[in-house]
Amino acid sequence: MEGSFFSSHFLPALLILLSLTSYINLSSAARPAADKASTEFIRTSCGTTTYPRLCYTSLSAHASVIQTSPKLLADTALAVTLSTARSTSSLMSKMVQSHGLKPREVAAMHDCVEELSDSVDQLRRAMGEMTQIKGSNFGLMMDDIQTWVSAALTDEDTCTDGFAGNAMNGNLKTTVRARVVNIAHMTSNALGLINSYASLHN
């Protein structure tokens, strides 16, 4: 009787437990392999951009989202760039309120904040279009996206131009230029990945 109970209740439960354990172990083993494939895909794709190291460091943390999809890679590059541009624009808006700035510095900061605001708007529009892109209108929509991201890059370059010369505060110029140049490089990389994605449909 006891043997029958053991056989009918314990053994099936043991088999289920062993099956679950095997599944968990296989899943755990598959996950690092998938993550490795994703990070290698990002590294290889970033190798075609102008700033590959920045590209990889800014995107590798999102490997689980990107997987090995050129579209998700371009989407993520845009999203990360947009987020960075927004935070930098917000920071610079606060810096404009700082005391002790020379009139020329204030003017340059105001101009830069305006350029960054335009850049954020262009990147936001490109991001929105990327989520809506469809096969039938792919070419037209991609043209818009590339135009907007290129315009954002121009806005960022214009911002840094306002800090040329020796009349600017050294620390201010260094801080602002470093942040805006970083955004410009990220935007350039995003555009490169978008162009690579677009080329797959040509």
N, C-alpha and C positions, 0 to 999 in steps of 0.2 A: 504493500500500500504506500509506504513511504517512498519506495523507489519509483513507483508510478507517479507520485506527486512531484518528485524531483525531476523526473524526465519531462513531464508535461508542463511544468512551470519554470523551473530554473534554467534548463538547457535552452529553450527558445529565447529567454531573456539574455542569456550569456551570448548567444549568437548575434542578437541585435546589438548588444554592447560592443562586441568585436567588430561588427560591420560599421558601426558609428565611429569607432576608434580608427579603423582603416580609412574611412572617408575623411575624417578630420586630418589624419596624417598626410593623405594624398593631397587634400586641399592646401594644407600648410606648405607642402613641398611645391605645389603648382604656383602658389602666390609669389614666392621669391623669383621663380623662373619668369613669371609674367612681368613682375616689376623690373627685372633685369632687361627683358626685351624692350620694355617701355623706355627705360633710361638710355639704352643703347640707341634706340630710335631717335630720341631727343638729341643725344650727342651727335649722331650722324647728321641729322637735319640741321642742327645749329652750326655744323661745320661749313655750311654753305652761306651763312650770314656774315655780315661785316664784322660783328663783334661776337664771335662764337662762345667765348668764355662767359660773358655776361648773359648771353642767350641761354646757355645751359644752366647756370646757377639760378637764373630767375624762373626757369620752367621745370627743372628736374623734380622739385617738390610736388609738382602736380602730375607726376608720371601715372598715377593710378587713374586719373581722369583722362589724360591724353591717350594712354595706351599706345597704339601704333597708328593712330589716325591723323593724316595730314590736316584734315579740317579741324579736328579738336585741338591740334597743335597750334594752328593759326588763331582759332578762337581764344585759346588760353593766353597766347602771346598778346593779343589785343586786350583781353580783360586785365591782365597783369599790368600792362602799360597804362591803360586807362586809370586803374586804381592808383598807380604811382603818380601819374600826372595830377590827379585830383588832390592827393595828399600834399604834393609839392605846391600846387596852386593855393591851397588853403593856408599852408605855412607861410608862403610869401605874402599873402594878404595880411597876415598878422604882423609880419616883419615891416611892412609899410608903416605900421602904427608906431614903430620904434622911435624913440627920441635920439637925437644926436646925428641924424642923417643929413647930409648936405642936400641942397635943393636938386642938384643934378642926380644924386642917388635916389631921391624920392621919385623924381620924374622917370628914371630908368626902371625903378621897381614897379611903378604904376603901369608903365608900358609893358613890362614883362608879365605882370599879372593878367593884363588884358590879352596878351598873346597866348598865354597858357590857358586862359579861359576859352579862347577860340580853339586851341588845340584839343582841349577836353571835349568840346562840343563836336569837333570833327571825328575824334576817336569814338565818341558815344554813338554817333550816327553810323559809323562803319561797323561797330559792334552790333547794333540793331539790325543792320542789313545782313550781316553774316548769319544771324539766327534765322533769317527769312529766305535765304538763298535757295533757289529751286532750279531744277534742270532746264526747264524751258526758257527761263530768263537769266541763266547763270552768267553769260557773258556781259550783259548790260549791268547786272547787279555788281559783278566783280569789278567792272570799270569804275563804278561809283565808289566802291570800297577802296580801291587803289588810289583814286583821286583824293578822297577824304584823308586817308592816312598820309599821303604825300603832303597835303596841305598842312596837316598837324605837324609834320616834321619841319616844314618851312617856318611855321609859327614859332617853334621851339628854337630854331636857329636864329630867327630875328630877335628873340628875347636875349640870347647871349651876346648878340652884336651890340646891344645897348650898354654892355658893361666893358666895352673896349676902352683902352687908354689908361692913363695913370691918374686921372682925376678921381677915380673911384676908391672908396675905402677898401684896403687890401683884404681884410677878413670877410667883409660883405661880398666882395666880388668872388673870392674863392669859394665861399659857401654856396652862393647862388649859382655860379657857373657849374660847380660840381654836380649839383642836383639837376639842373636843367640839361646839362650835357648827358647825364645818365638817362634822363627821359628820352632825349633825342636818339641816343644809341639804342634804347629799348624799342623806340618807334621804328627806327631803321631796321632792326632785326625782325620786328613784327611784319613790316612791309615785305621783307625778303621771304618770310615764311608764307605770307599771303600769295606772293608771286609764284612761289613753288607749288602751292596748292592749286592756283589758277592754271598753271602749266600742265597739270595732270588732265585738264579738261579740254585742252586745245587739240 
